[in-house]
Amino acid sequence: MIKEISLDGVFLPPLLGYFLVAALAWYALRYLLQQAGAYRFIWHPPLFNTALFVIVLSAFVALML
């Protein structure tokens, strides 16, 4: 686990870095699901996208611990 990220004297929490990496993975996964046609079977896409992001972020944080 990393400590704070120093950006020109401004300390940022490590969750921000995890968030950015998880967002990139989430966009790629969303694109793949959209190309595969999976969104035709999903009842509420915004709710699914939110849950998918939370799962990707929590998995990434768990892997980094």
mmCIF file of the N, C-alpha and C atoms, coordinates in Angstrom:
data_MODEL
# 
_entry.id   MODEL 
# 
loop_
_atom_site.group_PDB 
_atom_site.id 
_atom_site.type_symbol 
_atom_site.label_atom_id 
_atom_site.label_alt_id 
_atom_site.label_comp_id 
_atom_site.label_asym_id 
_atom_site.label_entity_id 
_atom_site.label_seq_id 
_atom_site.pdbx_PDB_ins_code 
_atom_site.Cartn_x 
_atom_site.Cartn_y 
_atom_site.Cartn_z 
_atom_site.occupancy 
_atom_site.B_iso_or_equiv 
_atom_site.pdbx_formal_charge 
_atom_site.auth_seq_id 
_atom_site.auth_comp_id 
_atom_site.auth_asym_id 
_atom_site.auth_atom_id 
_atom_site.pdbx_PDB_model_num 
ATOM 1   N N  . MET A 1 1  ? 0.843   -1.174 0.000   1.00 0.00 ? 1  MET A N  1 
ATOM 2   C CA . MET A 1 1  ? 0.000   0.000  0.000   1.00 0.00 ? 1  MET A CA 1 
ATOM 3   C C  . MET A 1 1  ? 0.889   1.237  0.000   1.00 0.00 ? 1  MET A C  1 
ATOM 4   N N  . ILE A 1 2  ? 0.543   2.199  -0.835  1.00 0.00 ? 2  ILE A N  1 
ATOM 5   C CA . ILE A 1 2  ? 1.359   3.393  -0.932  1.00 0.00 ? 2  ILE A CA 1 
ATOM 6   C C  . ILE A 1 2  ? 0.862   4.461  0.030   1.00 0.00 ? 2  ILE A C  1 
ATOM 7   N N  . LYS A 1 3  ? 1.736   5.370  0.332   1.00 0.00 ? 3  LYS A N  1 
ATOM 8   C CA . LYS A 1 3  ? 1.366   6.502  1.186   1.00 0.00 ? 3  LYS A CA 1 
ATOM 9   C C  . LYS A 1 3  ? 0.789   7.600  0.305   1.00 0.00 ? 3  LYS A C  1 
ATOM 10  N N  . GLU A 1 4  ? 0.765   8.795  0.796   1.00 0.00 ? 4  GLU A N  1 
ATOM 11  C CA . GLU A 1 4  ? 0.240   9.914  0.022   1.00 0.00 ? 4  GLU A CA 1 
ATOM 12  C C  . GLU A 1 4  ? 1.071   10.160 -1.227  1.00 0.00 ? 4  GLU A C  1 
ATOM 13  N N  . ILE A 1 5  ? 0.411   10.678 -2.254  1.00 0.00 ? 5  ILE A N  1 
ATOM 14  C CA . ILE A 1 5  ? 1.080   11.037 -3.495  1.00 0.00 ? 5  ILE A CA 1 
ATOM 15  C C  . ILE A 1 5  ? 1.341   12.538 -3.444  1.00 0.00 ? 5  ILE A C  1 
ATOM 16  N N  . SER A 1 6  ? 2.598   12.939 -3.555  1.00 0.00 ? 6  SER A N  1 
ATOM 17  C CA . SER A 1 6  ? 2.946   14.348 -3.498  1.00 0.00 ? 6  SER A CA 1 
ATOM 18  C C  . SER A 1 6  ? 2.987   14.917 -4.914  1.00 0.00 ? 6  SER A C  1 
ATOM 19  N N  . LEU A 1 7  ? 2.182   15.922 -5.164  1.00 0.00 ? 7  LEU A N  1 
ATOM 20  C CA . LEU A 1 7  ? 2.123   16.568 -6.461  1.00 0.00 ? 7  LEU A CA 1 
ATOM 21  C C  . LEU A 1 7  ? 2.386   18.059 -6.254  1.00 0.00 ? 7  LEU A C  1 
ATOM 22  N N  . ASP A 1 8  ? 3.647   18.456 -6.409  1.00 0.00 ? 8  ASP A N  1 
ATOM 23  C CA . ASP A 1 8  ? 4.087   19.836 -6.172  1.00 0.00 ? 8  ASP A CA 1 
ATOM 24  C C  . ASP A 1 8  ? 3.719   20.331 -4.772  1.00 0.00 ? 8  ASP A C  1 
ATOM 25  N N  . GLY A 1 9  ? 3.933   19.485 -3.793  1.00 0.00 ? 9  GLY A N  1 
ATOM 26  C CA . GLY A 1 9  ? 3.665   19.862 -2.414  1.00 0.00 ? 9  GLY A CA 1 
ATOM 27  C C  . GLY A 1 9  ? 2.237   19.636 -1.963  1.00 0.00 ? 9  GLY A C  1 
ATOM 28  N N  . VAL A 1 10 ? 1.372   19.233 -2.860  1.00 0.00 ? 10 VAL A N  1 
ATOM 29  C CA . VAL A 1 10 ? -0.016  18.924 -2.508  1.00 0.00 ? 10 VAL A CA 1 
ATOM 30  C C  . VAL A 1 10 ? -0.122  17.416 -2.344  1.00 0.00 ? 10 VAL A C  1 
ATOM 31  N N  . PHE A 1 11 ? -0.522  16.996 -1.176  1.00 0.00 ? 11 PHE A N  1 
ATOM 32  C CA . PHE A 1 11 ? -0.628  15.574 -0.903  1.00 0.00 ? 11 PHE A CA 1 
ATOM 33  C C  . PHE A 1 11 ? -2.006  15.062 -1.299  1.00 0.00 ? 11 PHE A C  1 
ATOM 34  N N  . LEU A 1 12 ? -2.002  14.027 -2.129  1.00 0.00 ? 12 LEU A N  1 
ATOM 35  C CA . LEU A 1 12 ? -3.243  13.424 -2.596  1.00 0.00 ? 12 LEU A CA 1 
ATOM 36  C C  . LEU A 1 12 ? -3.369  12.026 -2.011  1.00 0.00 ? 12 LEU A C  1 
ATOM 37  N N  . PRO A 1 13 ? -4.589  11.593 -1.708  1.00 0.00 ? 13 PRO A N  1 
ATOM 38  C CA . PRO A 1 13 ? -4.746  10.259 -1.131  1.00 0.00 ? 13 PRO A CA 1 
ATOM 39  C C  . PRO A 1 13 ? -4.469  9.171  -2.167  1.00 0.00 ? 13 PRO A C  1 
ATOM 40  N N  . PRO A 1 14 ? -4.002  8.009  -1.726  1.00 0.00 ? 14 PRO A N  1 
ATOM 41  C CA . PRO A 1 14 ? -3.712  6.931  -2.673  1.00 0.00 ? 14 PRO A CA 1 
ATOM 42  C C  . PRO A 1 14 ? -4.969  6.416  -3.371  1.00 0.00 ? 14 PRO A C  1 
ATOM 43  N N  . LEU A 1 15 ? -6.135  6.608  -2.762  1.00 0.00 ? 15 LEU A N  1 
ATOM 44  C CA . LEU A 1 15 ? -7.375  6.164  -3.389  1.00 0.00 ? 15 LEU A CA 1 
ATOM 45  C C  . LEU A 1 15 ? -7.615  6.896  -4.708  1.00 0.00 ? 15 LEU A C  1 
ATOM 46  N N  . LEU A 1 16 ? -7.091  8.088  -4.845  1.00 0.00 ? 16 LEU A N  1 
ATOM 47  C CA . LEU A 1 16 ? -7.229  8.824  -6.101  1.00 0.00 ? 16 LEU A CA 1 
ATOM 48  C C  . LEU A 1 16 ? -6.501  8.104  -7.233  1.00 0.00 ? 16 LEU A C  1 
ATOM 49  N N  . GLY A 1 17 ? -5.321  7.598  -6.959  1.00 0.00 ? 17 GLY A N  1 
ATOM 50  C CA . GLY A 1 17 ? -4.585  6.829  -7.965  1.00 0.00 ? 17 GLY A CA 1 
ATOM 51  C C  . GLY A 1 17 ? -5.294  5.532  -8.308  1.00 0.00 ? 17 GLY A C  1 
ATOM 52  N N  . TYR A 1 18 ? -5.815  4.861  -7.283  1.00 0.00 ? 18 TYR A N  1 
ATOM 53  C CA . TYR A 1 18 ? -6.580  3.633  -7.518  1.00 0.00 ? 18 TYR A CA 1 
ATOM 54  C C  . TYR A 1 18 ? -7.819  3.934  -8.345  1.00 0.00 ? 18 TYR A C  1 
ATOM 55  N N  . PHE A 1 19 ? -8.456  5.065  -8.045  1.00 0.00 ? 19 PHE A N  1 
ATOM 56  C CA . PHE A 1 19 ? -9.661  5.471  -8.755  1.00 0.00 ? 19 PHE A CA 1 
ATOM 57  C C  . PHE A 1 19 ? -9.374  5.674  -10.242 1.00 0.00 ? 19 PHE A C  1 
ATOM 58  N N  . LEU A 1 20 ? -8.276  6.329  -10.559 1.00 0.00 ? 20 LEU A N  1 
ATOM 59  C CA . LEU A 1 20 ? -7.944  6.598  -11.958 1.00 0.00 ? 20 LEU A CA 1 
ATOM 60  C C  . LEU A 1 20 ? -7.641  5.317  -12.729 1.00 0.00 ? 20 LEU A C  1 
ATOM 61  N N  . VAL A 1 21 ? -6.909  4.401  -12.116 1.00 0.00 ? 21 VAL A N  1 
ATOM 62  C CA . VAL A 1 21 ? -6.597  3.133  -12.777 1.00 0.00 ? 21 VAL A CA 1 
ATOM 63  C C  . VAL A 1 21 ? -7.863  2.293  -12.943 1.00 0.00 ? 21 VAL A C  1 
ATOM 64  N N  . ALA A 1 22 ? -8.710  2.283  -11.914 1.00 0.00 ? 22 ALA A N  1 
ATOM 65  C CA . ALA A 1 22 ? -9.963  1.529  -11.994 1.00 0.00 ? 22 ALA A CA 1 
ATOM 66  C C  . ALA A 1 22 ? -10.894 2.138  -13.036 1.00 0.00 ? 22 ALA A C  1 
ATOM 67  N N  . ALA A 1 23 ? -10.865 3.452  -13.188 1.00 0.00 ? 23 ALA A N  1 
ATOM 68  C CA . ALA A 1 23 ? -11.713 4.104  -14.195 1.00 0.00 ? 23 ALA A CA 1 
ATOM 69  C C  . ALA A 1 23 ? -11.294 3.684  -15.600 1.00 0.00 ? 23 ALA A C  1 
ATOM 70  N N  . LEU A 1 24 ? -10.004 3.585  -15.838 1.00 0.00 ? 24 LEU A N  1 
ATOM 71  C CA . LEU A 1 24 ? -9.536  3.137  -17.152 1.00 0.00 ? 24 LEU A CA 1 
ATOM 72  C C  . LEU A 1 24 ? -9.958  1.694  -17.430 1.00 0.00 ? 24 LEU A C  1 
ATOM 73  N N  . ALA A 1 25 ? -9.816  0.837  -16.426 1.00 0.00 ? 25 ALA A N  1 
ATOM 74  C CA . ALA A 1 25 ? -10.233 -0.557 -16.592 1.00 0.00 ? 25 ALA A CA 1 
ATOM 75  C C  . ALA A 1 25 ? -11.741 -0.655 -16.776 1.00 0.00 ? 25 ALA A C  1 
ATOM 76  N N  . TRP A 1 26 ? -12.482 0.182  -16.058 1.00 0.00 ? 26 TRP A N  1 
ATOM 77  C CA . TRP A 1 26 ? -13.943 0.188  -16.157 1.00 0.00 ? 26 TRP A CA 1 
ATOM 78  C C  . TRP A 1 26 ? -14.405 0.635  -17.543 1.00 0.00 ? 26 TRP A C  1 
ATOM 79  N N  . TYR A 1 27 ? -13.772 1.656  -18.096 1.00 0.00 ? 27 TYR A N  1 
ATOM 80  C CA . TYR A 1 27 ? -14.125 2.101  -19.451 1.00 0.00 ? 27 TYR A CA 1 
ATOM 81  C C  . TYR A 1 27 ? -13.853 1.008  -20.482 1.00 0.00 ? 27 TYR A C  1 
ATOM 82  N N  . ALA A 1 28 ? -12.735 0.319  -20.331 1.00 0.00 ? 28 ALA A N  1 
ATOM 83  C CA . ALA A 1 28 ? -12.416 -0.766 -21.260 1.00 0.00 ? 28 ALA A CA 1 
ATOM 84  C C  . ALA A 1 28 ? -13.424 -1.906 -21.126 1.00 0.00 ? 28 ALA A C  1 
ATOM 85  N N  . LEU A 1 29 ? -13.776 -2.260 -19.904 1.00 0.00 ? 29 LEU A N  1 
ATOM 86  C CA . LEU A 1 29 ? -14.746 -3.327 -19.677 1.00 0.00 ? 29 LEU A CA 1 
ATOM 87  C C  . LEU A 1 29 ? -16.127 -2.939 -20.188 1.00 0.00 ? 29 LEU A C  1 
ATOM 88  N N  . ARG A 1 30 ? -16.503 -1.684 -19.985 1.00 0.00 ? 30 ARG A N  1 
ATOM 89  C CA . ARG A 1 30 ? -17.782 -1.189 -20.497 1.00 0.00 ? 30 ARG A CA 1 
ATOM 90  C C  . ARG A 1 30 ? -17.833 -1.246 -22.015 1.00 0.00 ? 30 ARG A C  1 
ATOM 91  N N  . TYR A 1 31 ? -16.736 -0.879 -22.656 1.00 0.00 ? 31 TYR A N  1 
ATOM 92  C CA . TYR A 1 31 ? -16.666 -0.921 -24.117 1.00 0.00 ? 31 TYR A CA 1 
ATOM 93  C C  . TYR A 1 31 ? -16.812 -2.353 -24.619 1.00 0.00 ? 31 TYR A C  1 
ATOM 94  N N  . LEU A 1 32 ? -16.122 -3.281 -23.970 1.00 0.00 ? 32 LEU A N  1 
ATOM 95  C CA . LEU A 1 32 ? -16.214 -4.684 -24.376 1.00 0.00 ? 32 LEU A CA 1 
ATOM 96  C C  . LEU A 1 32 ? -17.628 -5.235 -24.187 1.00 0.00 ? 32 LEU A C  1 
ATOM 97  N N  . LEU A 1 33 ? -18.264 -4.894 -23.088 1.00 0.00 ? 33 LEU A N  1 
ATOM 98  C CA . LEU A 1 33 ? -19.637 -5.348 -22.853 1.00 0.00 ? 33 LEU A CA 1 
ATOM 99  C C  . LEU A 1 33 ? -20.607 -4.736 -23.862 1.00 0.00 ? 33 LEU A C  1 
ATOM 100 N N  . GLN A 1 34 ? -20.377 -3.486 -24.214 1.00 0.00 ? 34 GLN A N  1 
ATOM 101 C CA . GLN A 1 34 ? -21.240 -2.822 -25.193 1.00 0.00 ? 34 GLN A CA 1 
ATOM 102 C C  . GLN A 1 34 ? -21.073 -3.450 -26.578 1.00 0.00 ? 34 GLN A C  1 
ATOM 103 N N  . GLN A 1 35 ? -19.843 -3.773 -26.950 1.00 0.00 ? 35 GLN A N  1 
ATOM 104 C CA . GLN A 1 35 ? -19.594 -4.390 -28.245 1.00 0.00 ? 35 GLN A CA 1 
ATOM 105 C C  . GLN A 1 35 ? -20.145 -5.813 -28.308 1.00 0.00 ? 35 GLN A C  1 
ATOM 106 N N  . ALA A 1 36 ? -20.186 -6.487 -27.164 1.00 0.00 ? 36 ALA A N  1 
ATOM 107 C CA . ALA A 1 36 ? -20.702 -7.854 -27.119 1.00 0.00 ? 36 ALA A CA 1 
ATOM 108 C C  . ALA A 1 36 ? -22.228 -7.890 -27.087 1.00 0.00 ? 36 ALA A C  1 
ATOM 109 N N  . GLY A 1 37 ? -22.857 -6.736 -26.883 1.00 0.00 ? 37 GLY A N  1 
ATOM 110 C CA . GLY A 1 37 ? -24.310 -6.681 -26.851 1.00 0.00 ? 37 GLY A CA 1 
ATOM 111 C C  . GLY A 1 37 ? -24.911 -7.060 -25.513 1.00 0.00 ? 37 GLY A C  1 
ATOM 112 N N  . ALA A 1 38 ? -24.129 -7.008 -24.458 1.00 0.00 ? 38 ALA A N  1 
ATOM 113 C CA . ALA A 1 38 ? -24.616 -7.401 -23.135 1.00 0.00 ? 38 ALA A CA 1 
ATOM 114 C C  . ALA A 1 38 ? -25.631 -6.409 -22.577 1.00 0.00 ? 38 ALA A C  1 
ATOM 115 N N  . TYR A 1 39 ? -25.612 -5.177 -23.025 1.00 0.00 ? 39 TYR A N  1 
ATOM 116 C CA . TYR A 1 39 ? -26.517 -4.167 -22.485 1.00 0.00 ? 39 TYR A CA 1 
ATOM 117 C C  . TYR A 1 39 ? -27.969 -4.385 -22.922 1.00 0.00 ? 39 TYR A C  1 
ATOM 118 N N  . ARG A 1 40 ? -28.189 -5.266 -23.866 1.00 0.00 ? 40 ARG A N  1 
ATOM 119 C CA . ARG A 1 40 ? -29.571 -5.595 -24.243 1.00 0.00 ? 40 ARG A CA 1 
ATOM 120 C C  . ARG A 1 40 ? -30.270 -6.357 -23.130 1.00 0.00 ? 40 ARG A C  1 
ATOM 121 N N  . PHE A 1 41 ? -29.515 -7.066 -22.311 1.00 0.00 ? 41 PHE A N  1 
ATOM 122 C CA . PHE A 1 41 ? -30.073 -7.905 -21.255 1.00 0.00 ? 41 PHE A CA 1 
ATOM 123 C C  . PHE A 1 41 ? -30.052 -7.240 -19.885 1.00 0.00 ? 41 PHE A C  1 
ATOM 124 N N  . ILE A 1 42 ? -29.569 -6.015 -19.806 1.00 0.00 ? 42 ILE A N  1 
ATOM 125 C CA . ILE A 1 42 ? -29.436 -5.318 -18.529 1.00 0.00 ? 42 ILE A CA 1 
ATOM 126 C C  . ILE A 1 42 ? -30.631 -4.387 -18.361 1.00 0.00 ? 42 ILE A C  1 
ATOM 127 N N  . TRP A 1 43 ? -31.296 -4.530 -17.226 1.00 0.00 ? 43 TRP A N  1 
ATOM 128 C CA . TRP A 1 43 ? -32.528 -3.782 -16.987 1.00 0.00 ? 43 TRP A CA 1 
ATOM 129 C C  . TRP A 1 43 ? -32.271 -2.287 -16.791 1.00 0.00 ? 43 TRP A C  1 
ATOM 130 N N  . HIS A 1 44 ? -31.255 -1.939 -15.997 1.00 0.00 ? 44 HIS A N  1 
ATOM 131 C CA . HIS A 1 44 ? -30.995 -0.536 -15.649 1.00 0.00 ? 44 HIS A CA 1 
ATOM 132 C C  . HIS A 1 44 ? -29.504 -0.250 -15.859 1.00 0.00 ? 44 HIS A C  1 
ATOM 133 N N  . PRO A 1 45 ? -29.110 0.169  -17.065 1.00 0.00 ? 45 PRO A N  1 
ATOM 134 C CA . PRO A 1 45 ? -27.679 0.352  -17.362 1.00 0.00 ? 45 PRO A CA 1 
ATOM 135 C C  . PRO A 1 45 ? -26.923 1.307  -16.426 1.00 0.00 ? 45 PRO A C  1 
ATOM 136 N N  . PRO A 1 46 ? -27.488 2.465  -16.022 1.00 0.00 ? 46 PRO A N  1 
ATOM 137 C CA . PRO A 1 46 ? -26.705 3.315  -15.110 1.00 0.00 ? 46 PRO A CA 1 
ATOM 138 C C  . PRO A 1 46 ? -26.424 2.646  -13.760 1.00 0.00 ? 46 PRO A C  1 
ATOM 139 N N  . LEU A 1 47 ? -27.391 1.912  -13.251 1.00 0.00 ? 47 LEU A N  1 
ATOM 140 C CA . LEU A 1 47 ? -27.179 1.201  -11.995 1.00 0.00 ? 47 LEU A CA 1 
ATOM 141 C C  . LEU A 1 47 ? -26.145 0.094  -12.182 1.00 0.00 ? 47 LEU A C  1 
ATOM 142 N N  . PHE A 1 48 ? -26.206 -0.596 -13.289 1.00 0.00 ? 48 PHE A N  1 
ATOM 143 C CA . PHE A 1 48 ? -25.225 -1.639 -13.587 1.00 0.00 ? 48 PHE A CA 1 
ATOM 144 C C  . PHE A 1 48 ? -23.830 -1.045 -13.724 1.00 0.00 ? 48 PHE A C  1 
ATOM 145 N N  . ASN A 1 49 ? -23.715 0.089  -14.411 1.00 0.00 ? 49 ASN A N  1 
ATOM 146 C CA . ASN A 1 49 ? -22.407 0.728  -14.585 1.00 0.00 ? 49 ASN A CA 1 
ATOM 147 C C  . ASN A 1 49 ? -21.816 1.176  -13.256 1.00 0.00 ? 49 ASN A C  1 
ATOM 148 N N  . THR A 1 50 ? -22.655 1.699  -12.373 1.00 0.00 ? 50 THR A N  1 
ATOM 149 C CA . THR A 1 50 ? -22.185 2.116  -11.058 1.00 0.00 ? 50 THR A CA 1 
ATOM 150 C C  . THR A 1 50 ? -21.699 0.919  -10.253 1.00 0.00 ? 50 THR A C  1 
ATOM 151 N N  . ALA A 1 51 ? -22.478 -0.154 -10.257 1.00 0.00 ? 51 ALA A N  1 
ATOM 152 C CA . ALA A 1 51 ? -22.082 -1.358 -9.528  1.00 0.00 ? 51 ALA A CA 1 
ATOM 153 C C  . ALA A 1 51 ? -20.812 -1.956 -10.123 1.00 0.00 ? 51 ALA A C  1 
ATOM 154 N N  . LEU A 1 52 ? -20.699 -1.938 -11.438 1.00 0.00 ? 52 LEU A N  1 
ATOM 155 C CA . LEU A 1 52 ? -19.509 -2.465 -12.092 1.00 0.00 ? 52 LEU A CA 1 
ATOM 156 C C  . LEU A 1 52 ? -18.271 -1.668 -11.702 1.00 0.00 ? 52 LEU A C  1 
ATOM 157 N N  . PHE A 1 53 ? -18.393 -0.345 -11.623 1.00 0.00 ? 53 PHE A N  1 
ATOM 158 C CA . PHE A 1 53 ? -17.252 0.472  -11.218 1.00 0.00 ? 53 PHE A CA 1 
ATOM 159 C C  . PHE A 1 53 ? -16.858 0.194  -9.778  1.00 0.00 ? 53 PHE A C  1 
ATOM 160 N N  . VAL A 1 54 ? -17.839 0.049  -8.902  1.00 0.00 ? 54 VAL A N  1 
ATOM 161 C CA . VAL A 1 54 ? -17.532 -0.235 -7.496  1.00 0.00 ? 54 VAL A CA 1 
ATOM 162 C C  . VAL A 1 54 ? -16.825 -1.583 -7.377  1.00 0.00 ? 54 VAL A C  1 
ATOM 163 N N  . ILE A 1 55 ? -17.254 -2.564 -8.151  1.00 0.00 ? 55 ILE A N  1 
ATOM 164 C CA . ILE A 1 55 ? -16.619 -3.884 -8.123  1.00 0.00 ? 55 ILE A CA 1 
ATOM 165 C C  . ILE A 1 55 ? -15.188 -3.805 -8.646  1.00 0.00 ? 55 ILE A C  1 
ATOM 166 N N  . VAL A 1 56 ? -14.982 -3.087 -9.739  1.00 0.00 ? 56 VAL A N  1 
ATOM 167 C CA . VAL A 1 56 ? -13.627 -2.957 -10.299 1.00 0.00 ? 56 VAL A CA 1 
ATOM 168 C C  . VAL A 1 56 ? -12.721 -2.217 -9.341  1.00 0.00 ? 56 VAL A C  1 
ATOM 169 N N  . LEU A 1 57 ? -13.201 -1.133 -8.750  1.00 0.00 ? 57 LEU A N  1 
ATOM 170 C CA . LEU A 1 57 ? -12.382 -0.364 -7.810  1.00 0.00 ? 57 LEU A CA 1 
ATOM 171 C C  . LEU A 1 57 ? -12.055 -1.177 -6.572  1.00 0.00 ? 57 LEU A C  1 
ATOM 172 N N  . SER A 1 58 ? -13.024 -1.868 -6.007  1.00 0.00 ? 58 SER A N  1 
ATOM 173 C CA . SER A 1 58 ? -12.753 -2.654 -4.800  1.00 0.00 ? 58 SER A CA 1 
ATOM 174 C C  . SER A 1 58 ? -11.825 -3.831 -5.097  1.00 0.00 ? 58 SER A C  1 
ATOM 175 N N  . ALA A 1 59 ? -11.955 -4.431 -6.276  1.00 0.00 ? 59 ALA A N  1 
ATOM 176 C CA . ALA A 1 59 ? -11.047 -5.517 -6.643  1.00 0.00 ? 59 ALA A CA 1 
ATOM 177 C C  . ALA A 1 59 ? -9.622  -4.996 -6.799  1.00 0.00 ? 59 ALA A C  1 
ATOM 178 N N  . PHE A 1 60 ? -9.474  -3.827 -7.398  1.00 0.00 ? 60 PHE A N  1 
ATOM 179 C CA . PHE A 1 60 ? -8.144  -3.261 -7.575  1.00 0.00 ? 60 PHE A CA 1 
ATOM 180 C C  . PHE A 1 60 ? -7.514  -2.905 -6.233  1.00 0.00 ? 60 PHE A C  1 
ATOM 181 N N  . VAL A 1 61 ? -8.286  -2.315 -5.340  1.00 0.00 ? 61 VAL A N  1 
ATOM 182 C CA . VAL A 1 61 ? -7.762  -1.958 -4.016  1.00 0.00 ? 61 VAL A CA 1 
ATOM 183 C C  . VAL A 1 61 ? -7.397  -3.224 -3.238  1.00 0.00 ? 61 VAL A C  1 
ATOM 184 N N  . ALA A 1 62 ? -8.231  -4.269 -3.341  1.00 0.00 ? 62 ALA A N  1 
ATOM 185 C CA . ALA A 1 62 ? -7.930  -5.519 -2.635  1.00 0.00 ? 62 ALA A CA 1 
ATOM 186 C C  . ALA A 1 62 ? -6.655  -6.170 -3.176  1.00 0.00 ? 62 ALA A C  1 
ATOM 187 N N  . LEU A 1 63 ? -6.429  -6.056 -4.475  1.00 0.00 ? 63 LEU A N  1 
ATOM 188 C CA . LEU A 1 63 ? -5.208  -6.616 -5.048  1.00 0.00 ? 63 LEU A CA 1 
ATOM 189 C C  . LEU A 1 63 ? -3.956  -5.838 -4.625  1.00 0.00 ? 63 LEU A C  1 
ATOM 190 N N  . MET A 1 64 ? -4.115  -4.564 -4.347  1.00 0.00 ? 64 MET A N  1 
ATOM 191 C CA . MET A 1 64 ? -2.966  -3.740 -3.975  1.00 0.00 ? 64 MET A CA 1 
ATOM 192 C C  . MET A 1 64 ? -2.590  -3.886 -2.503  1.00 0.00 ? 64 MET A C  1 
ATOM 193 N N  . LEU A 1 65 ? -3.455  -4.442 -1.684  1.00 0.00 ? 65 LEU A N  1 
ATOM 194 C CA . LEU A 1 65 ? -3.146  -4.576 -0.259  1.00 0.00 ? 65 LEU A CA 1 
ATOM 195 C C  . LEU A 1 65 ? -2.223  -5.691 0.007   1.00 0.00 ? 65 LEU A C  1 
# 
